[in-house]
Amino acid sequence: MFLVTNLRCEWKNNQMALADQQIDVELLAGDAEAFGRFYARHEDFVLSVLLRRCGSAELAADLTAETFARALAGRHAFDASRGEPRGWLYGIARHVLSASLARGRVEDSVRRELGLRRLSIDDEAITRIAELIGDVAIAALDDLPEDQRIAVRGRVLDEAEYEELATALRCSPSVVRKRVSRGLRTLRERLQEST
């Protein structure tokens, strides 16, 4: 009975995966609005892949923007017989990353050609990226110097405003921003070492 139940679950999961792939194929074949839905479905996937590879939230955001710009520009050339849309997108992300590493800067030619603006990392994005990093970052947070740990925990985990933290820590908001930035950079470096 256990084997039959497992086979049914596996079959159901395969059917759901095929349905998701079909939705992605249809979104890629659609208009710009449809591509926007494709983007929303896969943004976290691409961002987390690139974040793990490069370790920098800002760099990962820039690389993600270029990845989706290239996907948008080349969406009509996507061939479902050659693979699934998510794999195609992963391949684009890998190519964008390797081209950027080879040039020593973010390759953003397609994003500029399409007239798409550069992504800026705001507080909401920092929070979302921190969530993508996961439990490893939370554990590494405890190893930060106390001033950075308090600033990062307050800003990213507790979602306190910089001004609020500055008052509590008896310093300026710019000092809090620096502590958060340094703390996140240290976390990134430690996460890179652990992967």
N, C-alpha and C positions, 0 to 999 in steps of 0.2 A: 504494500500500500504506500509506503514511504517513497519508493521509486516512482510510482505513478503520480503521486502528488508533486514530487520534484519536477518530473517531466512536464506536467501541466503548468507549473509556475514558470519553468524555463520557456515553454511555448508561448505563454501569455506575455512574458517579458520581451521575447523576440518579436511578437506581433506589435507590441507597443513601440519598440525601437523602429520597426519598419514604418509604422504610422508616423512617427516623429520625423524620420528621414523623408517621407513623402511630403510632409508639410514643408520641410526645409526646401525641397526641390521646387515646390510650387511657389514658395516665397522668393526664391532666387530668380524664378522665371517671371515674376510679377513686376510691378512698377516700383517707384521709389518708396512709397508707403509700405509696400510688402517687404522691401528690403529692410526698412526700419524695424519691422517685426522680427525679421531674421537676426538683425543686429541685437535686439533686446533679448532674444533667446540665447545668444551665444557670447555676449559681451563678457560676462563673468568668467566663462571658460577660457577665452583668449587672454583676458587680463591676468588670470591666475597662472596660466602657462607661462606667459612672458615675465610675470613677476618672479616666479620661481627661477627662471633662467637668468634674469639680469639683476634681481634683488632691489631695484629702485622703483618706487611707486611712480615717480614722474616719468622715468624712462619707459616703464611698462605702459603707461597711459599713452605716450607718444607713439610707441610701437603698435599699440592696439589701434590707434587712430589710423595709422598708415595701413595696417592689415585690413581693416574694414574698407578703407578707401580703395585699396586694390581689389578687394572682393566685390565692391560696388561696380568698379570699372570693368571687371572681368566676369561678372555674374552670368552674362548671356553665353559665355564660352564654357560654363560648367557642364560637364558630361557625367550624368548619373551612372552610366555604365562603367565608368572608371573608378568609382568610389562614392562614399557618402559625403554629404555636404560638410559635416563637421571635420572629417579628415582632410577635405580640400582646404578648409579654412585653417586648420592646423598647419598644413603645408605652406600656406601663404605666410602665416606668422613666423614659422621657422626661417623662411627665405628672407623676410623683412629683418628679422633679428640678425641673421648671418651677414646680410649686406650692410647693415648698420655697424656691426662689429668690425667688418673689414674696412669700412671707410672711417671708423672712429667717430661717427656721428649718426644721429637718427636719419635714416633714409626716409624722406618725406615728399618725394617728387610727385607721386600720384595724388596725395592729399592736396598739395599746392595746385596741381593741374585742375583738380575738381573744384578748387576754390573753397575748400573746407578749412575752417579756422583751426588753429592749434588748440589742443585740449589744455585746459588749466586745471590744476588740482586744487579743489576747494576742500573745506572741512568735511563735507559729506563724502567726497571721494576718498579722503584719507580714512574715514571710518569704515567705508565699504572695503577698501583694500586691506585694512587691518583685519577685517572679518575673514577675508579670503586667505590670509596667511595662516590663521587657525590657532590651535592650541599650543603649537610649538612657540609661537611668539609670546603667548601669555606666560608660558614657563620662563622664557628668556627675559621677560620683563622684570622678573624678580631679581635678576642679576645686574640690572642697571644701577648706576649711582643713584642715591636717594633723590636728588633734585630732579634728575631726568625721569626716574620711575614715577614720581608723584605727578610731574607735568604730563607725561604720556598717559598715565592711567586716568588722570582728571580730564584731559582733553579727548582722548580716543575712546576710552571705555565708559567714562561717566558723562561724556558729551558736554562738559562744562565750557562756557565761553572763556576766551583768553582773559578778558577783563576780570571775570569772576575768579579765575585762578590767580591772576596777578594780585588781587586783593588778599586772597587767602594765603598766598606765599610771600606777601610783602615785597613785591618786585614789580617791574613794569610789564605790560603785555608783550613787549618785544623780547624781554628776557624769557618769558614763558614760551614764546614761539621758538626761540633758539633752543631751549631745553627740549621741547617736543621734537624739533628737527634733529637735534643731536641724538636723542633717545631713539627715534625711528631709524636713523642711519646706523646706529650701533646694533639695533635689533636686526636690520637688514643684513649687516655683515655677519652677525652670528648665525642667522638663518642660512646664509650662503655657505658658511663653514659646515653646517649640519647636514646639508643636502649633497 
